[in-house]
């Protein structure tokens, strides 16, 4: 059960949709209370606009003990204006949060990762690196962390010249002497473990592993944001 009153909570706006004639339903990722859905009453036709826009960083207060709280105040901490593939990347990140986390389940590290990603994208940094780092934290926070420096079962260390196959929920299994698109070189896995994102093989392998893991967790319903992302993101 959520608290009756929360004040000045840092949050990121995930999704906004109309509610009745003048209000909005707002999904937020908050710093201390996880994902929260709230009603912002009477804001749709405000003359001066409002800060409840997707990807904005806000400070919000609310009341209520039901699944749907009532927002009593909100103010902007950080604006966001994205276009093109950067916009699609931001939608991709918030869609993952909406699909893979539970309401009112605290994830402070995930909040920090999402806040970092929004700033990172706004500053024009390498989009692919930002997405890989965010996906890694997300998987860890929901209980599916991937260890890139040890073989499945926590046994032997990954060898730079070793060959491996990834099995979701298991880890990296040695497949010496085999070939094929699923075989991964150990040096790429160790580069991912050390966050050496400047290496193209690390980025390529991480994209494949994270995407496979996330697709398994998401199930058959595809991500809407994936349709907007150009190849390579």
C-alpha positions as CSV (number, residue, x, y, z in Angstrom):
1,X,0.0,0.0,0.0
2,X,1.4,3.4,-1.0
3,X,1.7,6.3,1.4
4,X,-1.2,8.7,1.8
5,X,0.8,11.8,1.0
6,X,4.1,12.3,-0.8
7,X,5.7,15.7,-1.4
8,X,8.4,17.0,-3.7
9,X,9.3,13.6,-5.1
10,X,11.8,13.6,-8.0
11,X,10.3,11.8,-11.0
12,X,10.5,11.3,-14.8
13,X,7.4,11.5,-16.9
14,X,7.0,8.2,-18.8
15,X,3.6,8.5,-20.5
16,X,0.7,11.0,-20.6
17,X,-2.8,10.5,-22.0
18,X,-6.1,12.5,-21.8
19,X,-8.5,11.7,-18.9
20,X,-12.1,13.0,-19.0
21,X,-12.5,16.6,-20.3
22,X,-9.7,18.5,-18.6
23,X,-7.4,16.1,-16.9
24,X,-4.5,13.8,-17.7
25,X,-3.4,10.3,-16.6
26,X,0.3,10.5,-16.0
27,X,2.8,7.6,-15.6
28,X,5.9,8.5,-13.6
29,X,9.1,6.8,-12.7
30,X,9.9,8.2,-9.2
31,X,13.1,8.1,-7.3
32,X,11.8,6.4,-4.1
33,X,8.4,4.9,-4.9
34,X,8.9,3.2,-8.3
35,X,6.5,3.6,-11.1
36,X,3.4,5.6,-10.1
37,X,0.2,6.4,-12.1
38,X,-1.6,9.6,-11.2
39,X,-4.3,12.0,-12.2
40,X,-3.5,15.6,-12.9
41,X,-6.8,17.4,-12.8
42,X,-7.7,20.4,-14.8
43,X,-4.4,20.8,-16.6
44,X,-5.2,20.0,-20.3
45,X,-6.4,23.5,-21.1
46,X,-4.0,25.5,-18.9
47,X,-3.1,28.8,-20.6
48,X,0.6,28.6,-19.6
49,X,1.0,24.9,-20.5
50,X,2.5,22.4,-18.1
51,X,5.6,20.3,-17.5
52,X,3.8,16.9,-17.6
53,X,5.4,15.9,-20.9
54,X,7.1,12.6,-21.7
55,X,10.8,12.5,-20.7
56,X,10.7,15.6,-18.5
57,X,12.2,15.5,-15.1
58,X,9.7,16.8,-12.6
59,X,9.2,17.2,-8.9
60,X,5.7,16.0,-7.9
61,X,3.5,15.7,-4.8
62,X,0.4,13.5,-4.5
63,X,-2.2,12.1,-2.2
64,X,-4.1,8.8,-2.2
65,X,-3.8,5.1,-1.2
66,X,-5.3,3.5,-4.4
67,X,-3.3,2.4,-7.4
68,X,-4.2,5.8,-9.1
69,X,-3.1,8.7,-7.0
70,X,-4.0,12.4,-7.3
71,X,-1.2,14.8,-8.2
72,X,-1.5,17.9,-6.1
73,X,1.5,19.8,-7.4
74,X,4.3,19.4,-10.0
75,X,7.1,21.6,-11.3
76,X,9.8,21.1,-13.9
77,X,13.3,20.1,-13.0
78,X,14.6,19.3,-16.5
79,X,12.9,19.7,-19.9
80,X,13.4,17.4,-22.9
81,X,13.2,17.9,-26.6
82,X,14.2,15.0,-28.8
83,X,13.8,14.3,-32.5
84,X,14.5,11.5,-34.9
85,X,16.3,8.4,-33.6
86,X,17.1,10.1,-30.3
87,X,13.3,10.5,-29.7
88,X,12.8,6.9,-30.6
89,X,15.5,5.8,-28.2
90,X,13.9,7.8,-25.3
91,X,10.5,6.1,-26.1
92,X,12.3,2.7,-26.2
93,X,13.7,3.2,-22.7
94,X,10.4,4.4,-21.1
95,X,8.5,1.6,-22.9
96,X,10.8,-1.0,-21.4
97,X,10.2,0.5,-17.9
98,X,6.4,0.5,-18.4
99,X,6.4,-3.1,-19.6
100,X,8.9,-4.7,-17.3
101,X,8.5,-3.0,-13.9
102,X,5.6,-3.2,-11.4
103,X,3.9,-0.1,-10.0
104,X,5.0,1.1,-6.6
105,X,8.1,-1.2,-6.6
106,X,11.1,1.0,-5.7
107,X,14.0,0.9,-8.1
108,X,16.2,3.8,-7.1
109,X,19.1,2.7,-9.3
110,X,16.8,2.3,-12.3
111,X,15.5,5.8,-11.7
112,X,19.1,7.1,-11.7
113,X,19.9,5.2,-14.9
114,X,16.8,6.6,-16.7
115,X,17.6,10.1,-15.5
116,X,21.2,9.7,-16.7
117,X,20.0,8.4,-20.1
118,X,17.7,11.3,-20.7
119,X,20.5,13.8,-19.9
120,X,22.9,11.8,-22.0
121,X,20.7,11.8,-25.0
122,X,19.9,15.5,-24.6
123,X,23.7,16.3,-24.6
124,X,24.1,14.5,-28.0
125,X,26.3,11.6,-26.9
126,X,26.6,8.3,-28.7
127,X,23.0,6.9,-28.6
128,X,24.0,3.2,-28.8
129,X,26.3,3.4,-25.8
130,X,23.6,5.0,-23.7
131,X,21.0,2.4,-24.6
132,X,23.4,-0.5,-23.8
133,X,24.3,0.9,-20.4
134,X,20.6,1.5,-19.6
135,X,19.6,-2.0,-20.7
136,X,22.3,-3.5,-18.5
137,X,21.0,-1.7,-15.4
138,X,17.4,-2.5,-16.2
139,X,18.1,-6.2,-16.4
140,X,20.0,-6.1,-13.1
141,X,17.2,-4.2,-11.4
142,X,14.4,-6.7,-12.4
143,X,16.5,-9.7,-11.4
144,X,18.1,-10.8,-14.7
145,X,21.7,-9.5,-14.3
146,X,24.1,-10.9,-16.9
147,X,27.7,-11.7,-15.7
148,X,30.0,-11.1,-18.7
149,X,33.2,-12.2,-17.1
150,X,32.4,-15.7,-15.8
151,X,31.1,-18.8,-17.4
152,X,27.6,-20.1,-16.7
153,X,27.2,-21.3,-13.1
154,X,29.8,-18.9,-11.8
155,X,32.6,-21.2,-12.5
156,X,35.6,-20.4,-14.7
157,X,36.5,-17.0,-15.8
158,X,35.8,-16.0,-19.4
159,X,38.9,-16.4,-21.5
160,X,39.8,-13.8,-24.1
161,X,40.4,-16.4,-26.8
162,X,37.5,-18.7,-25.7
163,X,34.3,-19.2,-27.6
164,X,30.9,-19.1,-26.0
165,X,27.2,-19.3,-26.5
166,X,24.7,-17.2,-24.5
167,X,21.7,-19.0,-22.9
168,X,19.1,-16.7,-21.3
169,X,18.8,-17.4,-17.5
170,X,21.9,-19.5,-17.6
171,X,24.8,-17.5,-18.8
172,X,27.7,-18.1,-21.2
173,X,28.5,-21.7,-22.1
174,X,31.9,-22.7,-23.6
175,X,31.6,-24.1,-27.1
176,X,35.2,-24.6,-28.1
177,X,35.7,-25.4,-31.8
178,X,32.2,-24.5,-32.9
179,X,31.2,-21.9,-35.4
180,X,28.1,-20.0,-36.4
181,X,26.3,-16.7,-35.7
182,X,25.6,-17.6,-32.0
183,X,29.3,-18.1,-31.1
184,X,30.8,-15.2,-29.2
185,X,34.5,-14.5,-28.6
186,X,35.5,-14.1,-25.0
187,X,37.4,-10.9,-25.6
188,X,34.1,-9.2,-26.6
189,X,32.4,-10.4,-23.4
190,X,35.3,-9.1,-21.3
191,X,35.1,-5.8,-23.1
192,X,31.4,-5.5,-22.2
193,X,32.2,-6.4,-18.5
194,X,34.8,-3.6,-18.5
195,X,32.4,-1.2,-20.2
196,X,34.8,-0.7,-23.1
197,X,32.0,0.6,-25.4
198,X,34.5,2.2,-27.8
199,X,35.0,-1.3,-29.2
200,X,32.5,-2.1,-32.0
201,X,32.5,-5.9,-31.1
202,X,31.4,-5.1,-27.6
203,X,28.6,-2.9,-28.8
204,X,27.5,-5.4,-31.3
205,X,27.5,-8.4,-29.0
206,X,25.9,-6.4,-26.1
207,X,23.1,-5.3,-28.4
208,X,22.4,-8.9,-29.5
209,X,22.5,-10.3,-25.9
210,X,20.4,-7.6,-24.3
211,X,17.8,-7.6,-27.1
212,X,17.4,-11.4,-26.9
213,X,17.0,-11.2,-23.1
214,X,14.5,-8.4,-23.2
215,X,12.5,-10.0,-26.0
216,X,12.2,-13.2,-23.9
217,X,10.9,-11.2,-20.9
218,X,8.6,-9.0,-23.0
219,X,6.9,-12.0,-24.7
220,X,5.2,-12.0,-28.1
221,X,3.8,-8.4,-28.0
222,X,6.4,-6.3,-29.8
223,X,7.7,-2.9,-28.6
224,X,6.0,0.0,-30.4
225,X,9.1,2.1,-30.1
226,X,11.2,-0.5,-32.0
227,X,9.3,0.5,-35.1
228,X,10.7,4.0,-34.8
229,X,14.3,3.0,-34.2
230,X,16.6,2.8,-37.3
231,X,18.8,-0.1,-37.7
232,X,21.8,-0.3,-35.3
233,X,20.3,1.4,-32.2
